[in-house]
Amino acid sequence: MNYAWPIISLITTFAPAPAAENSLVLARLNVEPAQCQPKTMGGTCHQDIKLIWNLNKATEVCIENDHPELDKHCFVAQPNGSIALSVTTDKPITFMLFEQSSQRALAGAQLAIGEAQSSNKRRRHRSGWGIF
């Protein structure tokens, strides 16, 4: 008996269908450096930062933020990218990566503001001479 034909027909009947293209965009957004140190207590922070994003597929994206002096930046379809910015702030800044066509948020990152170091440290004054 020849059973090869029914087995082949079962394999082709129950073979998994090709996966549909996934329209979900996975993204990551990083701020480097992640923290800005003001020079004085309660002062503003001046920092050159770099925003870096990675996408699982090339998509037109925009980066928006909650800082009034920084503009919105949009980019053509590319899976990876970066932009350098110079910021001056006294509050944390939140950056959001959006898909340009749907305005759907893909990723976010925050530039934190650190504490300024106190400059009035106790110092030990040594004399210019010693026994040893």
N, C-alpha and C positions, 0 to 999 in steps of 0.2 A: 504494500500500500504506500501511496505517496501522500504524506501529510504536509509537505512544504507549502502548498498553496494556501490552506486555511491559516497557517501561522503567519505568513507574510500579510495576508489580508487583515488579520487581527492587529498586527504591528502598525500598519498604515491607518487603520481605523482609530486606534487609541493613541497615536503619536501626538505629542503636545503641539498646539498651534504656535506659530512664531509669535514672540512677545511683541505687543504693540509698543510703539515708541512712547517713552515716558515723557510727558510734558512738564513734569515737576522739575523746577530748577533748584538745585541745592547750591548754597552760597556760604562764603565765609568772608568777614570783613575784619581787618586788624588795624589798630592804630599803633604806630611806633614813633617815639616811645609812648607807653600807655599812661604815663604820669608826667605832669608838668610841675616843676618846683618854683614857686615865687621866691624872689630874693629877699623880700621883707615880709614880716607878719601882716596879713591882710592886704598885701600888694597884688599887683597884677602879674601874670605869668606870660613871658614871651618865649615862644617855642616854635622851632621848625619841626613839623610832623610829617609822617608819610602814611597815607591810607593805602592798604594793600587788599585786593579782593581776589578771590578764587571762585569760579563757577564750574559746575559740572558740564555745562555746554555754553557755547557762545550766545550771548543775549545782550541786547541793548539795555544798559542800566544807567541810573542816575544816583548820585550821592547827595543827600540833603542833610542839613544839620539844624540844630536849634539855636545857633549863634547868629545874631542879627547882622554882623559884619562879614560873614562868609557867604559866598554864593553857592548856588546849586550847580553841580557839574554833571554832565551827561557824556556817555561814551558809546562808540559804535560797538557792534557785536564782537566781543573778544572774551575768551574764557578767563584770562588773568590780566590784571592791570594794577597800576599804582598811580598815585598823584601826590606831589609834595605841596604842602601848604605852610604858611607862616601864620600863627595864631597869637593873639593877645587877649587874654581873658582872666577873670577872677572867679569864674564859675566853671564847673565841668561842662563839656560839650559832648552831646550825643550825635553820632553820625549814623545814618540809615541808608542802606543800599536798596534801591527800588528797581523793579522791572519797569522799563519805560513805557511799554505798551499797556500794561494793566494797572500800573501804579501799586502793585502788590509788593509789600515789604519782604525782602529776601534775607537780610542780615543786618546786624547793628553792632556798633562798638562805641566805647566812651573814652574820652580823654579826661582822666581824673586830675584833680588839683591836690598836690601834696602840701604838707605843712612846712613853713619856712623854718629854718634852723635859727634858734635864738643866738644872737651874737654876744650876749653878755655872759660869757663863760668865766668861771673862776680860774685864774691862772696862778701857777706857782712861780714866784719870782725868785731866781737864784742870784746869789751874789757872785761876783767874778772870781772869788778866791775859794779855796777849800783846803782841808787838811790832807786829803788823799789825792 
